Amino acid sequence: METPLIVIDGLDGCGKTTQLRLLVERAESDGKTCVFTREPGGAPLSEALRELFKSDMGAKASALTQFLMMWASRRNYLEQVVLPALEDNISVFSDRGDSSTLAYQIYGKNAPELESEFWRLRKLVLGEHFPILYIFLDVSPEEARSRATSSDSTRGEASHFDVAPLEFYERVYKGFREFGNHSSVKMVSVDGTQSRYAISEEVYRIVSDACGW
């Protein structure tokens, strides 16, 4: 079985980071060797690009600028983290992936002119190393925004994406759906309104099947 790269993704507020943490704990307790990473980020240069992206300058950047920053960060994390792990037959799980680039930088930023470039760059940057599976934590735009902007949120300081208007969340949600419908993508949706532990059980079952555990 091919050593997998699996992405967990969804709207801000969907709970994906919590689910990655629970997946880490479960996999480690079961004695599995895995690498857990995130996008943008995951490697020193990619983390530096992440900080720029999250800054006021990054927030004000055009759709094209953000788009190219994401691909630069992604290629670096692929070279520095993902490929070495896969070569050692270690499964890699990522908090976000190229699915977010289509959803946020193209649909969220109203930049349909970049969509054909997205699929072209996907082949150039990822080469033969496409994620074998995307797990989409499905939460409505209304619920996701409510969670992301809640005063009792444990997610830390709100980003410029968190506080975006509902219309932005709706566009991003559509972007994830369009990504999942593409012929080259295998995406599984998980109901993100379940309890975190019910979601965790479902995610672990999906991952176990994909990894042959």
SVG drawing of the C-alpha trace seen along z (x, -y; Angstrom):
<svg xmlns="http://www.w3.org/2000/svg" viewBox="-25 -46 39 48">
<polyline fill="none" stroke="black" stroke-width="0.4" points="0.0,0.0 1.2,-3.5 2.4,-5.5 -0.2,-8.2 -0.3,-12.0 -3.7,-12.9 -5.1,-16.3 -7.7,-17.4 -9.4,-20.6 -12.5,-22.8 -13.7,-26.3 -12.1,-28.3 -14.0,-27.2 -14.7,-23.6 -12.5,-22.0 -9.8,-20.5 -6.9,-21.5 -8.6,-19.8 -9.1,-16.7 -5.5,-16.6 -4.5,-16.8 -6.8,-13.9 -5.6,-11.9 -2.0,-12.5 -2.8,-11.2 -4.7,-8.2 -2.1,-7.2 0.8,-7.5 -1.1,-5.5 -1.6,-2.8 2.1,-2.8 1.9,-4.3 4.7,-6.3 3.4,-9.4 4.3,-12.9 1.8,-15.7 2.3,-19.1 0.3,-22.1 -0.2,-24.5 1.0,-27.1 4.0,-26.2 5.5,-22.9 9.1,-23.8 11.2,-26.8 10.9,-28.8 7.2,-27.8 6.6,-29.0 8.2,-32.3 5.9,-32.7 3.0,-31.8 3.9,-34.7 4.0,-37.0 0.7,-35.7 -1.0,-36.3 0.4,-39.8 -1.5,-43.0 0.6,-43.0 -0.5,-39.5 -4.1,-40.3 -4.0,-43.2 -2.2,-41.3 -4.0,-40.6 -5.5,-37.2 -2.6,-36.5 0.0,-37.4 -1.6,-35.2 -2.0,-32.5 1.7,-32.4 2.8,-32.6 0.8,-29.5 2.4,-27.5 5.9,-28.6 5.2,-27.6 3.7,-24.3 6.6,-23.3 9.1,-24.0 7.1,-22.0 6.8,-19.2 10.6,-19.1 11.6,-19.5 9.0,-17.5 6.6,-15.4 8.9,-13.7 11.5,-12.6 8.8,-11.1 7.1,-9.3 10.5,-8.0 10.8,-6.4 7.3,-4.9 5.9,-7.2 2.4,-8.5 1.9,-12.3 -1.2,-14.1 -1.6,-17.8 -3.7,-20.5 -4.9,-22.1 -3.6,-21.6 -4.1,-22.8 -7.8,-22.4 -7.6,-25.6 -5.8,-27.5 -8.7,-26.9 -11.3,-27.7 -9.7,-30.8 -7.5,-32.4 -9.7,-31.8 -13.3,-31.4 -13.0,-33.5 -11.1,-36.3 -13.4,-36.2 -10.6,-35.4 -12.1,-32.9 -9.4,-33.8 -6.9,-31.9 -8.8,-28.6 -7.2,-27.2 -3.8,-28.2 -4.6,-26.4 -4.9,-23.0 -1.8,-23.7 0.3,-24.7 -1.0,-21.8 0.6,-19.4 3.8,-21.5 4.3,-21.9 3.1,-18.5 4.3,-16.4 3.3,-12.8 2.8,-13.4 -0.9,-14.4 -2.6,-13.7 -4.4,-10.4 -7.3,-11.6 -8.8,-14.9 -11.1,-14.7 -13.4,-17.7 -15.0,-18.6 -18.4,-19.8 -19.8,-22.7 -22.1,-25.3 -20.7,-28.8 -23.0,-30.2 -21.9,-27.8 -18.2,-28.0 -18.2,-31.8 -20.0,-31.8 -17.4,-29.4 -14.5,-31.3 -15.6,-34.7 -17.0,-33.4 -15.6,-35.3 -15.1,-32.0 -13.2,-30.4 -10.0,-28.5 -8.5,-29.1 -6.5,-32.1 -6.5,-35.5 -8.9,-35.8 -7.3,-36.0 -8.4,-38.2 -10.2,-35.1 -12.0,-34.5 -13.7,-37.9 -14.5,-38.0 -18.2,-38.5 -20.6,-35.5 -20.5,-36.0 -16.8,-35.2 -17.4,-31.9 -20.1,-31.0 -17.8,-31.5 -15.0,-29.5 -17.5,-26.7 -18.4,-26.5 -14.7,-26.4 -14.2,-23.3 -17.2,-21.7 -15.9,-22.4 -12.4,-21.1 -14.0,-17.9 -16.0,-17.4 -12.9,-17.5 -12.0,-14.2 -8.5,-14.2 -9.5,-14.5 -10.7,-12.0 -12.5,-13.9 -14.6,-12.4 -16.9,-14.7 -17.4,-14.2 -20.3,-15.9 -18.5,-18.5 -21.5,-19.2 -21.1,-15.9 -19.3,-15.8 -15.5,-16.1 -15.1,-12.5 -17.6,-11.1 -15.8,-13.0 -12.5,-11.7 -13.7,-8.1 -14.9,-8.6 -11.7,-10.3 -9.6,-7.6 -11.6,-4.9 -11.2,-6.7 -7.4,-7.2 -6.9,-3.6 -8.6,-2.3 -6.5,-4.6 -3.2,-3.7 -4.0,0.0 -3.7,0.0"/>
</svg>
